[in-house]
Amino acid sequence: MFAVKESDAFRHTLLSQCGIAWHHYNAVVLLLAHKFVVPSLDLSRTLFEVVVGTLHLLENPNLLPDFLDHGKLVFYESG
């Protein structure tokens, strides 16, 4: 990620996505430690989607505006 000269917005977005993935991973581990298997499976799916989306964005930095616009749209629709 740091070898490529990208904008600060791109770097910030990728680091934020990595933080989100890390929080999801920690939540999965905690759920499994307390024997909540089904919720951990659901959260594992979300973790997978976050990681795959982040990897796709990393390989295609030109999609950053679309990625951010989709995030705003999902936020507004959930509200």
PALOPA-855746 format. One line per field, with one value per residue: residue number from 1; x, y, z of N, C-alpha, C in turn. Coordinates in nm, 4 decimals. Layout:
N
n (NUM | ...) .
n.u (X | ...) .
n.v (Y | ...) .
n.w (Z | ...) .
ca.u (X | ...) .
ca.v (Y | ...) .
ca.w (Z | ...) .
c.u (X | ...) .
c.v (Y | ...) .
c.w (Z | ...) .
This chain:
79
n (1 | 2 | 3 | 4 | 5 | 6 | 7 | 8 | 9 | 10 | 11 | 12 | 13 | 14 | 15 | 16 | 17 | 18 | 19 | 20 | 21 | 22 | 23 | 24 | 25 | 26 | 27 | 28 | 29 | 30 | 31 | 32 | 33 | 34 | 35 | 36 | 37 | 38 | 39 | 40 | 41 | 42 | 43 | 44 | 45 | 46 | 47 | 48 | 49 | 50 | 51 | 52 | 53 | 54 | 55 | 56 | 57 | 58 | 59 | 60 | 61 | 62 | 63 | 64 | 65 | 66 | 67 | 68 | 69 | 70 | 71 | 72 | 73 | 74 | 75 | 76 | 77 | 78 | 79) .
n.u (0.0821 | 0.1942 | 0.3932 | 0.2901 | 0.2163 | -0.0407 | -0.3415 | -0.4089 | -0.6672 | -0.7287 | -0.5438 | -0.6272 | -0.8858 | -0.8314 | -0.6863 | -0.8847 | -1.0705 | -0.9169 | -0.9032 | -1.1734 | -1.2045 | -1.0317 | -1.1659 | -1.3979 | -1.2838 | -1.1815 | -1.4256 | -1.5419 | -1.3644 | -1.4049 | -1.6781 | -1.6672 | -1.5084 | -1.6826 | -1.8642 | -2.0667 | -2.1687 | -2.3292 | -2.3848 | -2.1177 | -2.0575 | -2.2226 | -2.1040 | -1.8559 | -1.9030 | -1.9530 | -1.7011 | -1.5500 | -1.6602 | -1.5832 | -1.3034 | -1.2598 | -1.3731 | -1.1982 | -0.9548 | -1.0193 | -1.0550 | -0.7960 | -0.6592 | -0.7784 | -0.7557 | -0.8792 | -1.1477 | -1.2222 | -1.3932 | -1.6477 | -1.6665 | -1.6761 | -1.9096 | -2.1001 | -2.0880 | -2.1916 | -2.4503 | -2.5561 | -2.5521 | -2.7389 | -2.9695 | -3.0089 | -3.0777) .
n.v (-0.1196 | 0.1254 | 0.1585 | 0.2533 | 0.5658 | 0.7281 | 0.9204 | 1.1050 | 1.0618 | 0.8126 | 0.6502 | 0.6966 | 0.5892 | 0.3166 | 0.2478 | 0.2910 | 0.0949 | -0.1311 | -0.1073 | -0.1433 | -0.4081 | -0.5306 | -0.4825 | -0.6331 | -0.8874 | -0.9180 | -0.9160 | -1.1526 | -1.3426 | -1.2989 | -1.3662 | -1.6385 | -1.7281 | -1.7091 | -1.8971 | -1.8356 | -1.9364 | -1.9165 | -1.6323 | -1.5560 | -1.6794 | -1.5331 | -1.2808 | -1.3411 | -1.3645 | -1.0970 | -0.9935 | -1.1216 | -0.9984 | -0.7315 | -0.7520 | -0.8547 | -0.6479 | -0.4397 | -0.5363 | -0.5401 | -0.2672 | -0.1834 | -0.2919 | -0.1543 | 0.1532 | 0.3642 | 0.3396 | 0.4636 | 0.7027 | 0.5925 | 0.3922 | 0.5402 | 0.6918 | 0.4878 | 0.3987 | 0.6255 | 0.6255 | 0.3830 | 0.4457 | 0.6609 | 0.5271 | 0.3442 | 0.5134) .
n.w (0.0000 | 0.0760 | -0.1066 | -0.3395 | -0.4798 | -0.3680 | -0.3068 | -0.0029 | 0.0850 | -0.0202 | 0.1151 | 0.3788 | 0.3679 | 0.3152 | 0.5481 | 0.7388 | 0.6635 | 0.7201 | 0.9963 | 1.0607 | 0.9764 | 1.1592 | 1.4033 | 1.3590 | 1.3418 | 1.6037 | 1.7421 | 1.6461 | 1.7535 | 2.0292 | 2.0512 | 1.9849 | 2.1950 | 2.4047 | 2.3393 | 2.1524 | 1.8812 | 1.6430 | 1.6087 | 1.5694 | 1.3285 | 1.1547 | 1.1771 | 1.0793 | 0.8085 | 0.7452 | 0.8064 | 0.6073 | 0.3776 | 0.4180 | 0.4078 | 0.1485 | -0.0034 | 0.0657 | -0.0352 | -0.3076 | -0.3522 | -0.3015 | -0.5180 | -0.7223 | -0.7297 | -0.8593 | -0.8197 | -0.5874 | -0.5497 | -0.6185 | -0.4263 | -0.1877 | -0.2344 | -0.2452 | 0.0193 | 0.1504 | 0.0448 | 0.1468 | 0.4174 | 0.4281 | 0.3374 | 0.5429 | 0.7422) .
ca.u (0.0000 | 0.2744 | 0.4848 | 0.2204 | 0.1874 | -0.1838 | -0.3857 | -0.4302 | -0.8022 | -0.7210 | -0.4714 | -0.7144 | -0.9951 | -0.7791 | -0.6552 | -1.0125 | -1.1244 | -0.8371 | -0.9488 | -1.3050 | -1.1812 | -0.9706 | -1.2716 | -1.4824 | -1.2083 | -1.1824 | -1.5600 | -1.5597 | -1.2869 | -1.4732 | -1.8004 | -1.6309 | -1.4569 | -1.7982 | -1.9460 | -2.1764 | -2.1207 | -2.4090 | -2.3529 | -1.9815 | -2.0634 | -2.2780 | -2.0045 | -1.7471 | -1.9425 | -1.9293 | -1.5558 | -1.5075 | -1.6997 | -1.5001 | -1.1678 | -1.2620 | -1.3949 | -1.0753 | -0.8571 | -1.0610 | -1.0240 | -0.6505 | -0.6169 | -0.8412 | -0.7690 | -0.9644 | -1.2859 | -1.2427 | -1.5157 | -1.7641 | -1.6664 | -1.7223 | -2.0491 | -2.1829 | -2.0945 | -2.2857 | -2.5841 | -2.5991 | -2.5774 | -2.8633 | -3.0798 | -3.0339 | -3.1388) .
ca.v (0.0000 | 0.2454 | 0.1686 | 0.3265 | 0.7053 | 0.7552 | 1.0357 | 1.0844 | 1.0075 | 0.6693 | 0.5886 | 0.7037 | 0.4940 | 0.1809 | 0.2269 | 0.2800 | -0.0374 | -0.2280 | -0.0956 | -0.2079 | -0.5525 | -0.5720 | -0.4845 | -0.7486 | -1.0072 | -0.9262 | -0.9527 | -1.2953 | -1.4179 | -1.2891 | -1.4456 | -1.7799 | -1.7569 | -1.7225 | -2.0038 | -1.7856 | -1.9822 | -1.8659 | -1.4913 | -1.5432 | -1.7144 | -1.4179 | -1.1749 | -1.3864 | -1.3288 | -0.9535 | -0.9772 | -1.1627 | -0.8960 | -0.6132 | -0.7813 | -0.8650 | -0.5129 | -0.3634 | -0.5857 | -0.4942 | -0.1250 | -0.1704 | -0.3242 | -0.0597 | 0.2804 | 0.4575 | 0.3200 | 0.5260 | 0.7839 | 0.5041 | 0.3239 | 0.6360 | 0.7250 | 0.3746 | 0.4025 | 0.7318 | 0.5798 | 0.2822 | 0.5167 | 0.7352 | 0.4329 | 0.2842 | 0.6174) .
ca.w (0.0000 | 0.0886 | -0.2198 | -0.4450 | -0.4440 | -0.3809 | -0.2312 | 0.1397 | 0.1034 | -0.0488 | 0.2266 | 0.4965 | 0.3478 | 0.3335 | 0.6892 | 0.8094 | 0.6330 | 0.7963 | 1.1346 | 1.0691 | 0.9688 | 1.2857 | 1.5043 | 1.3319 | 1.3788 | 1.7504 | 1.7850 | 1.6163 | 1.8521 | 2.1583 | 2.0450 | 1.9914 | 2.3288 | 2.4947 | 2.2807 | 2.0704 | 1.7509 | 1.5302 | 1.5801 | 1.5169 | 1.1862 | 1.0836 | 1.1757 | 0.9921 | 0.6719 | 0.7329 | 0.8025 | 0.4730 | 0.2813 | 0.4397 | 0.3601 | 0.0019 | -0.0558 | 0.0847 | -0.1327 | -0.4401 | -0.3586 | -0.3074 | -0.6542 | -0.8155 | -0.6587 | -0.9332 | -0.7757 | -0.4569 | -0.5417 | -0.6177 | -0.2965 | -0.0873 | -0.2631 | -0.2042 | 0.1654 | 0.1878 | 0.0081 | 0.2437 | 0.5428 | 0.4142 | 0.3279 | 0.6742 | 0.8268) .
c.u (0.0861 | 0.3732 | 0.4230 | 0.1912 | 0.0403 | -0.2196 | -0.4029 | -0.5683 | -0.8021 | -0.6538 | -0.5576 | -0.8280 | -0.9473 | -0.7465 | -0.7818 | -1.0760 | -1.0474 | -0.8760 | -1.0836 | -1.2897 | -1.1222 | -1.0749 | -1.3650 | -1.4125 | -1.2068 | -1.3191 | -1.5875 | -1.4875 | -1.3554 | -1.6029 | -1.7703 | -1.5799 | -1.5698 | -1.9033 | -2.0745 | -2.1400 | -2.1971 | -2.3840 | -2.2106 | -1.9750 | -2.1188 | -2.1745 | -1.8840 | -1.7769 | -1.9177 | -1.7799 | -1.5024 | -1.5390 | -1.6161 | -1.3599 | -1.1641 | -1.2838 | -1.2709 | -0.9680 | -0.8912 | -1.0297 | -0.8742 | -0.5984 | -0.6714 | -0.8615 | -0.8568 | -1.1113 | -1.3165 | -1.3674 | -1.6431 | -1.7785 | -1.7216 | -1.8685 | -2.1421 | -2.1967 | -2.1909 | -2.4287 | -2.6382 | -2.6332 | -2.7115 | -2.9834 | -3.1115 | -3.0990 | -3.2821) .
c.v (0.1254 | 0.2616 | 0.2502 | 0.4679 | 0.7331 | 0.8747 | 1.0016 | 1.0261 | 0.8568 | 0.5958 | 0.5866 | 0.6024 | 0.3507 | 0.1525 | 0.2152 | 0.1430 | -0.1462 | -0.2248 | -0.1619 | -0.3597 | -0.6041 | -0.5796 | -0.6035 | -0.8785 | -1.0258 | -0.9680 | -1.1006 | -1.3805 | -1.4149 | -1.3702 | -1.5942 | -1.8182 | -1.7760 | -1.8188 | -1.9540 | -1.8147 | -1.9189 | -1.7173 | -1.4725 | -1.5825 | -1.5995 | -1.3061 | -1.2127 | -1.3533 | -1.1798 | -0.9243 | -1.0127 | -1.0542 | -0.7692 | -0.6359 | -0.7879 | -0.7275 | -0.4263 | -0.4069 | -0.5394 | -0.3457 | -0.1016 | -0.1974 | -0.2255 | 0.0757 | 0.3831 | 0.4443 | 0.3860 | 0.6147 | 0.6989 | 0.4333 | 0.4159 | 0.6734 | 0.6119 | 0.3696 | 0.5086 | 0.6891 | 0.4772 | 0.3473 | 0.5902 | 0.6416 | 0.3688 | 0.3839 | 0.6352) .
c.w (0.0000 | -0.0259 | -0.3331 | -0.3956 | -0.4717 | -0.2935 | -0.0840 | 0.1675 | 0.0798 | 0.0668 | 0.3527 | 0.4859 | 0.3699 | 0.4795 | 0.7733 | 0.7869 | 0.7085 | 0.9436 | 1.1556 | 1.0655 | 1.0993 | 1.3969 | 1.4842 | 1.3718 | 1.5312 | 1.8028 | 1.7592 | 1.7204 | 1.9884 | 2.1600 | 2.0536 | 2.1292 | 2.4292 | 2.4394 | 2.2151 | 1.9247 | 1.6359 | 1.5051 | 1.5250 | 1.3694 | 1.1031 | 1.0706 | 1.0902 | 0.8464 | 0.6474 | 0.7245 | 0.6638 | 0.3708 | 0.2951 | 0.3825 | 0.2078 | -0.0609 | -0.0446 | -0.0146 | -0.2743 | -0.4569 | -0.3694 | -0.4482 | -0.7571 | -0.7473 | -0.7305 | -0.8932 | -0.6413 | -0.4519 | -0.5389 | -0.4841 | -0.1883 | -0.1087 | -0.2227 | -0.0521 | 0.2152 | 0.1589 | 0.1071 | 0.3771 | 0.5375 | 0.4063 | 0.4626 | 0.7691 | 0.7904) .
